[in-house]
Amino acid sequence: MNGPSSKGVRLCLALAFVLAACGGRTEEEARKAEITSVMARADEPLLRARPRLCEGKYARMAASAYDFYRGTVPLSLHDFRGNNFGFGASAYAIAGPLVPALGDPHPENFGALLAADGTLALEPNDFDSADFAPYLWDVRRLVAGMALAARLTNADEPAAQAATAAASRDVARAAAEGYADAIAALAKGGPRERITEGGGDANLDDLFERSIEDRDARAELDELTTLDGKVRRLRRGVLDSEEPTGVYLDVPPAAYAALPSAIERYRGTLLEPPPSAFLTLLDAARELGSGVASWARVRVILLVRGPTDDPADDVVLELKELADSGLAGLYPPGVFYDGVAERVRLASRAAWARPDAEPFWGTTEWMGFVCQIKRESAGQKTLRTSRMREERGSPAALASLGRRLGGVVARAHAADPLGTSWAVADVAAVIGRDPAGFVAEQVDVGDRYAAQVIVDWRLFREALEERGPRLGVPMDLADTPPPDVRALYGDAHAP
């Protein structure tokens, strides 16, 4: 994506920021231009090649403050590097080594995963941004995410929302304490905890109860497929009237024909590969409208044969396009893995309590894309802030959840995905000099940043209104992808 058009985009965005910052504008106008510039630069390749999909991503981010936070890792990274709002500086930073970071450990990037033996456990379930990074990056994304959830929960009950918002610092404190306590225990050789039940935590109890019910019922087959005699097919169109942007469409013929070989390559990346017949492709559908940060990525739902020819044991998988983490190259040596696929495979299996936490989680290449394939099971529920209401949205419930998630992040940081010893002892030592001070600092930074996210969300919506649904990035027909790839984007390159 080089050339005059790309340079023009960068010059336009840089000029907008300078004018806003220096032309007698308010601080909010300068921040609005900063948000616009950072997000448009981060998304420029997608904005140019598949602008309609990026419009959908930005519309999703504009819909709620929490979805905005989910989509703004580039903005948080910009703030971390520049210490905007105190997000990057710390009395507890370490020069090195880096930790195997999850990359984006906000509360909705955790959920129940179904292990090889059929048991469920709370695990990180999104590794798009995973890479080696300073430990404080993950800590602050989590603490700020929990404080933000506290500020936003119970939106339909003003009194309850006010009470929980007032307790946002307590929720942030619990997440920071959970991390500090767990990293200290792990540094002393403590076990890597595998959380298999809620244990009285309102949100985790809800997560496991729903996951167990839908795991046992194989609910994804009823939700995502139809059965005509002994022939099962994936549904098409809108599957859930409450989520009208989520759509299943036919896969273009050339792309469909390339799926069996991609699935076979994926089979070879699994820890315990099933027989090839297990992964016989029965149907595939292009999925639109899923995720937030990854909204513009290619997704395909796969229906495969499973253990037998009986349609009752068919298996649903999800293929998703992967990209660089966004954290790569930020700190030397910059590149730790031999490619995107290896990064996601090794980071996930090391971060989980056991490598087979999701035995169908592997990678492949398809149509020129590096892709992840994983199980699409209704039993694998994700934590959702929309469910954190009433009892689950109380200050005590959110604090309990934050503490547990802090421990899961610490466990990931104590892993060694490349087979070497990493930074758990160094992190524990710097925190151990003053644990209370460490927690207090993270509370101040995380809660302040959560408040700024709500301001930034409003400014982002204003920017979309003023600059258009692509944040002012112009169309250029020279960026049109090849026909077989463009077909996967639907009408993505329409003017």
Secondary structure, DSSP 8 states (H G I E B T S, - for coil): --SHHHHHHHHHHHHHHHHHHHSS--HHHHHHHHHHHHHHHHHHHHHHH-HHHHHHHHHHHHH-HHHHHHT-HHHHHHHHHHTGGGSS--TT--SS--EEE-S---GGGEEEEE-TTS-EEEEE---TT-EEE-HHHHHHHHHHHHHHHHHHS-TT-HHHHHHHHHTHHHHHHHHHHHHHHHHHHHHTT-------S-TT-HHHHHHHHHHHHHHHHTHHHHHHEEEETTEEEE--EES-TT-TT-EEEE--HHHHHTHHHHHHHHHTTSSS---GGGG-EEEEEEEES--STTTTS-EEEEEE--SSS-GGG-EEEEEEE----S-TTSSTT---SSSHHHHHHHHHHHHSSSTTSSTT-EEEEETTEEEEEEE--TTS-B--GGG--GGGGSHHHHHHHHHHHHHHHHHHHT--TTSS--SHHHHHHHHHT-HHHHHHHHHHHHHHHHHHHHHHHHHHHHHHHHHTTTTT----GGG---HHHHGGGTTTT--
